[in-house]
Amino acid sequence: MFCPRCGSEIKNNQKFCINCGYDLSEDIKELSNNSIYKKSYYKEEKKSNINIDFNYIFNLIFKIFFALVLLFTGLVGIKLINHYISNNNFNLDKSKYESYMEDPSSIPELVQPESMQDLAKNLKEVQNFLVLYLKYSSDSTEQKDKVFNNYRQQLLKIETFSNENLLKEDIKNSVPQTKKEFNKCASYYNKELAPVGLKIVSDTAYAKYHLKEDYRFTYKKFGQYTSSDMKAYLYLRAKHNDEFLENGGYLATTPKEMNKRISDYEKFLINNPNFEKINEVKDYLYVYTFGYIFANDRQEMKAIRHNTFKKWDKKFIRQNKNSKLIPIFSKMVTSANGISSNQFDNLYPYEYEKMLESIRPINGELDDIFIDLRKELIKDISNVGYKYVYSQTEGMWTPFSDATKISKDSLLVANNDQGGFDVYNNKFKKTNQTINIQNNEQVILKRGQLLIYNPQCLQISKIDYSYGNFSVKVLSSKEIRNYFPDVLIINVDNIGNSPVQITKDKEQQSYMLISHAGSNFDGYILHSDIPFGHEELSNMFSINTIETVNIEWIPASGDGKQYFISFITNIKENTIQTNNNQNLQDNSTTNTNNSNNQ
């Protein structure tokens, strides 16, 4: 562009001519509006950018490769961390199990709960130890299954807990009457019950409900640590965990599900004939089949429902050609009115106990699951010589042996180094109680009671238990007769310096010398003019003759009081002879009969 006044060249964007000062703003505006300058050949030629930026591409590839390396390293790191955590948990769990083995008294005990919270807390401790035992114990598979089956037996007892006993506290809302209200109540309980594998289900009326095992929880927590057939059975139970009947006797599941459930249980029954809990499988198979055949849905005989059942009955026959239940399903297909209970029992091919009576516990009293395990461990790691076991409930003593059943109320005693007994609880843990016994005293068990005989003072005492403590109580003559009913008791405190005459009316009679005064009779010995029999205690003797027997009880050496007793009999000699002849005659008759029989 050139200046219209002086012709000097004007560079772009100049508003005034640098040569003459002419105002160029109006001319520039006019030129910009002229269309000729908008043509493509007036435009500045664009340079073609065909050069490739190799540095940019290299940086991009490097960033992608670096990102992949970081991702791979992260995945490997996560795997190593998980492996480390797994190994660390393994070592931690194993150490925890070994600590239980070193201190068997710390093994948790399943106890009778007083509240639902107590049940959940106690059951969780038992379950956690049971997992450790099944996982790390060197016991045989049979022994582990025995312990696990004991646990399952206790779960059946727990299922008897209902809102009439345990499940009745802390319910803010009223007792449920409808399904909606029951579901609200169940939601309240299941928050604490679900972590220990329990749930509540309703009975025939929603106002009544009880505990139930969650089989999915049992399989997930214990299945991998049990035997193969038990694992398969737990899986089967978990697979068909839902209740199959609801209130009113209607099916809570579809006919298709019931068809599959019955088929699965029968296949398990056929494939596992040696399964330890095979009767339990038979019982459940019976209940499912009976409930399916006689569900109220089927009994109402509505056309649509009837056709649905008929469809699945036919499908069961087609899919289970080897089933022993086909006669029942065939009868249902061909009979418009169904079958009766008697017909069902006649057609049912397996042995059964109706409504699981064979596996239901007698009562709801919970037992200690690990008592046998704890006792074996104590025997292996301890030198404690347990002597007797006391039952607080029965108030009875029994000798301790490997076969002794230790219950939750049992107390055990073992000899200590001080001439007495140390007291242990049912977990074989030592308490702070002791029973003091002198060195010269003799402990005997009579009629379920533990007695102590002191030969020095001629007294018999009883180990008594009251208000949580043991004590020793001296027995009177009358009380001694309860434990020695065939023994005549002689209180030497009533014998003076003169000989005492005692009449006996038996040919053979046992006697016991006692002293309520508790005098010192150390070193006293018995002398008799004819032989006499010695009994289980040093103050007991027996006389077997009709003759008069004179016995003296005197100190072996030194001075001391002397006791003289003359035992006479009022039995006539001819009476004894008659009895002897009768005995000979009876023996002769017996021998003759034996000869005839031969």
PyMOL commands that set and color helices and strands:
alter all, ss='L'
color gray80, all
select helices_A, chain A and resi 25-33+35-38+40-42+54-102+104-106+116-136+141-158+179-196+215-225+228-239+255-271+278-293+296-299+303-319+326-334+341-347+354-356+371-381+477-483+492-494+573-597
alter helices_A, ss='H'
color red, helices_A
select strands_A, chain A and resi 198-202+209-213+245-246+250-251+386-391+396-399+410-415+421-424+430-435+442-446+449-454+459-466+469-474+487-491+500-504+508-514+524-528+533-534+540-544+549-555+563-569
alter strands_A, ss='S'
color yellow, strands_A
deselect
rebuild
show_as cartoon
